[in-house]
Amino acid sequence: MKMAVSGNETFHGRSLPRNLVDYRSLESRTRLCRSLQGGYAVPYLALSSCFNTQTEPAYCGVSTLAIILNSLRIDPQRIWKTIWRWYSEDLLVCCRHLEDVKETGITLEEFVCLAECNGATATLSRPRDSTEEYEKFVQTVKRVCTGGRAKGNTKEGEKKENLDEENPEEFMAISFSRKTLGQTGDGHFSPIAALDVKTNSVLMFDTARFKYPPYWVPLDLLFQSMLPIDKATGKSRGYVVLKAKREYQWHKACYVCEGKGTQSRIQIRS
């Protein structure tokens, strides 16, 4: 059976720019081992257990959110398939119709709206091009990647061994411009999985695995990639820190935004 298009009209992945380190490389293994041993890869195991490839070219935002919601072990309290409750992109139907998302993706505000509708709290930051904003971003990355154990983040009287690395409390999603990283395309979402302090780089779990593998990106370059203006909003891009709403995690149904889609509430058995 002949293909509908010739080979030069399709793509099977792209090569990463030289300033990004392929997750599959020996250098990546060195960085990841160093991060794990140093306690700077707290989100890694949870995210890797839930990491998926986005199912539509414009689904990077909803795919990133579904991965993080599952990593936070939030119960959707509605069925995904047959008897199973699990977040997938097609469950994230409030705030924006998925048919529209297929065409243009989602904005940072819509990402936050979807997160809040689905059992998470979401803190949005749109950094400005300043040393203070960069340092704030770096400290946030360190806090998330260490589970709050980076210097100055452990609460008074709290011992390190009391922090549960198997159940991270926070995850971080980045909305950035691919152009700044030297990649093709423009706006994109992906979660951060680890930090390598020695090279000052973070591991990005790129949800468009059909295009690029996961990769390590320098922190200063990632910061710069959030500064360009998003044409859809007229604002810069940014980052979101997500936590589970513990009081709603297992017992409350998710209420969709009024007039933005339909979902039925079901009886839950934990």
C-alpha positions as CSV (number, residue, x, y, z in Angstrom):
1,M,0.0,0.0,0.0
2,K,1.4,3.3,-1.0
3,M,1.6,6.2,1.4
4,A,-0.5,9.3,0.6
5,V,2.5,11.6,0.7
6,S,6.1,11.2,-0.3
7,G,8.9,10.9,2.3
8,N,10.2,14.5,1.8
9,E,6.8,15.8,2.9
10,T,6.8,14.2,6.3
11,F,9.1,14.2,9.3
12,H,10.4,11.6,11.8
13,G,11.8,13.8,14.6
14,R,14.2,16.7,14.4
15,S,17.8,17.1,15.6
16,L,18.3,19.1,18.8
17,P,20.3,22.4,18.6
18,R,23.8,22.0,20.0
19,N,23.1,24.0,23.1
20,L,20.6,21.3,24.3
21,V,21.6,17.9,25.5
22,D,19.7,14.9,24.3
23,Y,18.1,12.9,27.2
24,R,19.4,9.6,25.6
25,S,23.1,10.7,25.6
26,L,25.9,9.6,27.9
27,E,26.2,13.3,29.1
28,S,22.5,13.2,30.0
29,R,23.0,10.0,32.0
30,T,25.9,11.8,33.9
31,R,23.7,14.8,34.7
32,L,20.7,12.7,35.7
33,C,22.8,10.5,38.0
34,R,24.3,13.6,39.6
35,S,20.9,15.2,40.0
36,L,19.4,12.1,41.6
37,Q,22.3,11.6,44.0
38,G,22.3,15.3,44.9
39,G,18.6,15.4,45.6
40,Y,17.8,17.7,42.7
41,A,15.5,15.3,40.8
42,V,12.6,14.9,43.2
43,P,9.9,15.4,40.4
44,Y,11.7,12.9,38.1
45,L,10.3,9.6,39.1
46,A,6.7,10.8,39.4
47,L,6.8,12.6,36.1
48,S,8.5,9.7,34.2
49,S,5.9,7.3,35.4
50,C,3.2,9.5,33.9
51,F,5.0,10.9,30.9
52,N,3.1,10.8,27.6
53,T,3.4,12.1,24.1
54,Q,0.8,14.7,23.2
55,T,-1.8,13.2,20.9
56,E,-2.4,16.4,18.8
57,P,0.2,18.9,17.5
58,A,-1.4,21.7,19.5
59,Y,-2.0,19.7,22.7
60,C,1.2,20.5,24.5
61,G,-0.6,22.5,27.2
62,V,-3.3,20.0,28.0
63,S,-0.8,17.1,27.7
64,T,1.6,18.8,30.2
65,L,-1.3,19.4,32.6
66,A,-2.6,15.8,32.4
67,I,1.0,14.5,33.1
68,I,1.3,16.7,36.2
69,L,-2.2,16.0,37.5
70,N,-1.4,12.3,37.3
71,S,2.0,12.8,38.9
72,L,0.3,14.6,41.8
73,R,-2.0,11.5,42.1
74,I,-5.1,13.6,41.9
75,D,-8.2,11.5,41.3
76,P,-10.2,12.9,38.4
77,Q,-13.4,11.4,40.0
78,R,-14.7,10.7,36.6
79,I,-14.1,7.8,34.2
80,W,-11.4,7.8,31.6
81,K,-12.1,4.4,30.1
82,T,-14.3,1.5,31.3
83,I,-13.8,1.4,35.1
84,W,-10.6,3.5,35.3
85,R,-10.2,7.0,36.5
86,W,-7.1,8.7,35.0
87,Y,-6.3,12.0,33.5
88,S,-5.9,12.2,29.8
89,E,-6.1,15.2,27.4
90,D,-9.7,14.5,26.5
91,L,-10.8,14.8,30.1
92,L,-9.7,18.4,30.3
93,V,-12.8,19.9,28.6
94,C,-13.6,22.9,30.8
95,C,-12.4,26.4,30.2
96,R,-11.9,25.8,26.5
97,H,-13.5,23.3,24.0
98,L,-11.0,20.7,22.9
99,E,-11.9,21.2,19.2
100,D,-10.6,24.8,19.6
101,V,-7.6,23.6,21.5
102,K,-6.7,21.3,18.6
103,E,-6.4,24.4,16.4
104,T,-4.6,26.9,18.5
105,G,-3.6,25.3,21.8
106,I,-4.2,27.0,25.2
107,T,-2.9,30.1,26.9
108,L,-1.3,30.3,30.3
109,E,-4.5,31.7,31.8
110,E,-6.4,28.7,30.3
111,F,-3.8,26.3,31.7
112,V,-4.3,27.7,35.2
113,C,-8.1,27.6,34.7
114,L,-8.0,23.9,33.7
115,A,-5.7,23.1,36.7
116,E,-8.0,24.8,39.2
117,C,-11.0,23.0,37.8
118,N,-9.2,19.6,38.2
119,G,-8.1,19.5,41.8
120,A,-4.9,21.6,41.7
121,T,-3.8,25.0,42.8
122,A,-1.7,26.9,40.2
123,T,0.6,29.8,40.8
124,L,1.4,31.7,37.6
125,S,4.5,33.8,37.1
126,R,5.3,35.9,34.0
127,P,8.9,37.0,34.5
128,R,10.4,40.3,33.4
129,D,13.9,40.6,32.0
130,S,15.7,41.5,35.2
131,T,18.2,39.9,37.5
132,E,15.7,39.8,40.4
133,E,13.1,37.9,38.2
134,Y,15.8,35.5,37.1
135,E,16.9,34.8,40.6
136,K,13.3,34.2,41.6
137,F,12.9,31.7,38.8
138,V,16.1,29.9,39.8
139,Q,15.0,29.6,43.4
140,T,11.6,28.3,42.4
141,V,13.2,25.7,40.2
142,K,15.5,24.7,43.0
143,R,12.6,24.4,45.5
144,V,10.5,22.3,43.1
145,C,13.4,20.0,42.1
146,T,14.5,19.4,45.7
147,G,11.0,19.0,47.1
148,G,11.5,22.2,49.1
149,R,14.9,21.2,50.6
150,A,17.0,23.7,48.8
151,K,18.7,26.2,51.2
152,G,16.2,28.4,52.8
153,N,13.1,26.3,51.8
154,T,12.9,23.8,54.6
155,K,10.4,25.0,57.2
156,E,11.6,25.6,60.7
157,G,11.6,22.5,62.7
158,E,11.1,20.3,59.7
159,K,13.7,17.5,59.2
160,K,14.8,16.5,55.7
161,E,13.8,12.9,56.3
162,N,10.2,14.0,56.9
163,L,9.9,15.2,53.3
164,D,8.3,12.5,51.1
165,E,10.2,12.3,47.8
166,E,8.0,9.5,46.6
167,N,5.0,12.0,46.6
168,P,6.3,15.4,45.5
169,E,4.0,18.2,46.5
170,E,5.0,20.6,43.7
171,F,5.6,20.4,39.9
172,M,6.6,23.1,37.5
173,A,5.3,23.7,34.0
174,I,7.0,26.0,31.6
175,S,5.4,28.0,28.7
176,F,8.2,29.1,26.4
177,S,9.2,30.0,22.9
178,R,10.9,27.3,21.0
179,K,12.6,29.9,18.7
180,T,14.7,31.1,21.6
181,L,16.0,27.6,22.1
182,G,16.9,27.3,18.5
183,Q,14.1,24.8,17.8
184,T,11.4,25.0,15.1
185,G,8.0,26.2,16.0
186,D,7.2,28.8,18.7
187,G,5.0,28.5,21.8
188,H,5.2,25.3,23.8
189,F,4.5,23.8,27.2
190,S,6.5,21.1,29.0
191,P,7.3,20.1,32.7
192,I,10.7,20.3,34.4
193,A,11.9,17.0,35.8
194,A,15.3,17.7,37.3
195,L,18.1,20.2,37.9
196,D,21.8,19.7,37.4
197,V,23.6,22.3,39.6
198,K,27.0,21.7,38.1
199,T,25.9,22.6,34.5
200,N,23.1,24.9,35.7
201,S,20.6,23.1,33.4
202,V,17.2,21.5,33.8
203,L,15.7,18.4,32.2
204,M,12.7,19.2,30.2
205,F,10.2,16.4,29.4
206,D,9.1,17.7,26.0
207,T,5.6,16.4,25.3
208,A,6.1,16.5,21.6
209,R,8.3,13.4,21.5
210,F,7.5,12.9,17.8
211,K,9.5,16.1,17.2
212,Y,12.1,16.3,20.0
213,P,13.3,14.0,22.7
214,P,13.5,15.2,26.3
215,Y,16.6,17.4,26.8
216,W,18.7,19.4,29.2
217,V,18.5,23.1,28.7
218,P,20.6,25.9,30.4
219,L,18.6,27.7,33.0
220,D,19.5,31.2,31.7
221,L,18.4,30.2,28.2
222,L,15.1,28.7,29.4
223,F,14.5,32.0,31.3
224,Q,15.0,34.0,28.1
225,S,12.6,31.7,26.2
226,M,9.8,32.8,28.5
227,L,10.2,36.5,27.7
228,P,9.0,36.8,24.1
229,I,5.4,38.1,23.7
230,D,2.7,35.5,23.0
231,K,0.6,36.8,20.1
232,A,-2.5,35.2,21.5
233,T,-2.4,37.2,24.8
234,G,-0.1,40.1,24.1
235,K,1.8,39.1,27.2
236,S,5.1,37.2,27.8
237,R,5.1,33.5,28.5
238,G,6.0,32.1,31.9
239,Y,5.9,29.3,34.4
240,V,3.3,27.7,36.7
241,V,3.8,25.8,40.0
242,L,1.1,23.3,40.7
243,K,0.1,21.6,43.9
244,A,-2.8,19.2,44.7
245,K,-5.8,20.5,46.5
246,R,-5.6,17.9,49.3
247,E,-9.0,18.5,50.7
248,Y,-10.6,17.8,47.3
249,Q,-8.1,15.1,46.1
250,W,-10.2,12.0,46.9
251,H,-13.7,13.1,47.9
252,K,-14.9,16.1,45.8
253,A,-16.1,16.0,42.2
254,C,-14.6,18.3,39.7
255,Y,-17.0,21.1,38.6
256,V,-16.5,22.2,35.1
257,C,-16.8,25.9,34.2
258,E,-20.4,26.9,33.6
259,G,-21.2,26.8,29.9
260,K,-17.8,25.4,28.9
261,G,-18.6,21.7,28.3
262,T,-20.4,18.9,30.1
263,Q,-19.3,16.3,32.5
264,S,-21.3,13.9,34.6
265,R,-20.6,13.3,38.3
266,I,-20.2,9.7,39.2
267,Q,-20.1,7.6,42.4
268,I,-16.5,7.2,43.5
269,R,-14.9,4.2,45.1
270,S,-11.3,4.9,46.2
